[in-house]
Amino acid sequence: MTTFKDFSSLRSLRKDLQAQEELRAKEEAERLRAEQRLREEANIFRDSIGKVAPLRSSEKASLTPPPPLPIARHHIADEQAALMESLSDEFTFDTLLNSDENLSFARPGVGSDVLSKLRRGHWVIQNQLDLHGLRRDEAREALGEFLRQARRRGQRCVRIIHGKGLGSVNKEPVLKQKVRNWLAQKDEVIAFCQARPADGGSGALVVLLQSSTPTNAG
């Protein structure tokens, strides 16, 4: 037999189910309203910008970065390394032909009149390098670079100031002999001799370089 308590429980259950159904209906209605708002906003945006067309692939910007430029210091280091190898401190030109007691030098095959003209100042000195205050390695590097630049500029006659050694240890002209040995190893050097007194005397050398286009030195 059904009691009053059972009817009361059924009524309570029915209310709970009804409340849950109303809540789901309310949430569904809210979801539909939100979707409608999104559609309306999208329509407003499309209407404001008008018709659009996709970019053609050929008009797209390339975002690939260009390759980095070579680093100049690597090239400079290579040149310095080559210079250090090409100019030896162990080399001496004492046994080469056409050198004299004054330590003048003419490359084999160069006429004897070339040194005479060089001593008399036949060629105008076009540039000079002062090695005062440089250490041996610094002087060797500076000399190699100076000769390369002189050749590029088409200069034929240059002066190298190595000093008389008055400020060096034991007053010995360390660079004086080194510079002569280095110059004798450079193919572009045709001849060199001690400078005239007015041009530096025993503290400098006058150097004759090959011309950019091979010609007779005289």
Residue, then its C-alpha position, 0 to 999 in steps of 0.5 A: m500500500t502506497t503511503f503519504k511519505d512515498f508520494s512526497s518523495l515522488r513529488s520531490l524527485r519530480k521537482d529535482l528533474q524539472a529543475q535540472e531540465e530547466l537548467r540545461a535548457k537555460e545553458e543551451a539557450e545561452r550557448l546559442r546566443a553566444e554563437q549568434r553573437l560571434r556570427e554577427e561580429a564576424n559578419i560585421f568584420r567582413d562587411s567592414i573590410g570588403k572583398v579580399a583575395p589571397l596573395r599569389s605565392s610569387e608575391k610572398a616575401s622571402l624570409t630567408p636571411p642572406p648569408p653573412l659576409p666573409i669576415a675580413r679579419h680571417h683574410i688579414a690573418d691569412e695574409q699575415a701568416a703567409l708573410m711570416e712564412s715567406l720572410s725568414d729570419e734565418f735567410t741571409f743574402d751575403t752569398l748572393l751575386n751583385s752584393d757589395e761591401n756596402l751591403s747594396f743588393a741587385r737581383p741576379g740578371v739586373g744590370s750593374d748600372v741599376l745600382s749606380k743609378l739608385r745610389r745617385g738618386h736617379w729614381v724619385i723616392q715616392n713613399q717611405l716606411d719608418l720602422h723606428g720603435l717596432r719589434r722585429d715581428e711588427a717590423r717584418e709585418a709592416l714591411g711586407e704590407f708596405l711593399r704590397q701597397a707600394r706595388r698596387r699603387g705602381q710605386r717604383c722607388v721607396r725608402i725604408i727607415h730602419g734606424k741606426g740602432l742608437g736606441s737599441v740594446n748595446k747600440e746594435p742596429v738589430l733591424k738594419q741587417k734584418v730588413r736587408n735579409w727580408l728585402a732580398q727575399k721579396d721577388e718584387v725587390i729589384a735592388f736596394c742600397q744605403a740611402r744618401p746622407a740627405d735621405g737618411g744615410s746608414g739609417a735607411l735604405v732606398v729600394l727599387l721595385q719592379s714595375s706593374t708591367p715588366t720593363n727594364a729597370g733602367 
